[in-house]
Amino acid sequence: MLPNFTYLASVLAFSGLAYGVPSPTQVGISADPTPDDFKDYACDSPGAKWAEISNIKKGAEYLYTRSDKARISKGPDHCDRVSCSWNSAIFLCNEDTVAKVLEWKQLGDATELLLVKCGDNGVVKGQVNFNDKWNIVVKNDVC
């Protein structure tokens, strides 16, 4: 007797395994991270190329290890690359006219949100915005 392939296919599709999309727990993050002061996010960043999920995850882990503060100069439209490995980068951007000092955990949480919401078939790109005019961008970048 053949196994119930319909059931198996639905389990794989639900878990994301059929499409190569890791579940949040497979990449080691919470299922629905919601950073403080969250405004919105977008997965289709015009002109941005896809970054590898595994490398962005390592970047987020690095951000969590930082014990100092994340600092960014005044904007608008000012971005600093805060992590990059194997052409997979995380940028901190300031859209405000004053400099900002943030906790690295905030940056890690924002990156995790993009991993969960925007990851697709092993790759990710996107931007998460915050009410106090800063954002995190995840994309491919030469490094």
Phi, psi and omega in degrees: 000136180281146177296161179284093184290331178297316178296313180300316180296321180292324177295315179296317181295317180297321182282346183089352183293329181296335182252005180076013181268119180288146174286162179305320181289334177292330178263006172079031180231165180291156186292331182214073180292134177230095180297155175298148176062023180296136178251296180196175177215161177219135181265341183257080179279115182303129178082348181280141177261156182292142174249155179287129180303316183299323180285324176293322177300317177297323177296318178297318178300320177299316181301322179294338181278346183289133181256347177275198179251148173277128181237138177222138179295165181297155177256211003281167177063036176253124180232141173237136176282122184257348176200142176200126172211138180050046176063027177237113192240151173240127180245140169258126182237146180241122178256005182264163179270006176236151178295159181232148172235122185232162172278140178299329178301323178300319180291319177297316179298318179296320178296318178297322177302316179294323177299317182287313188276333189242356179294140182210114174055043176086000180230163183209150168202151178161180181218135174243131185249150181237152184301329181267032166068042169227162180208164175243133177241133178241126181194174173285138176206145181290125176206000000 
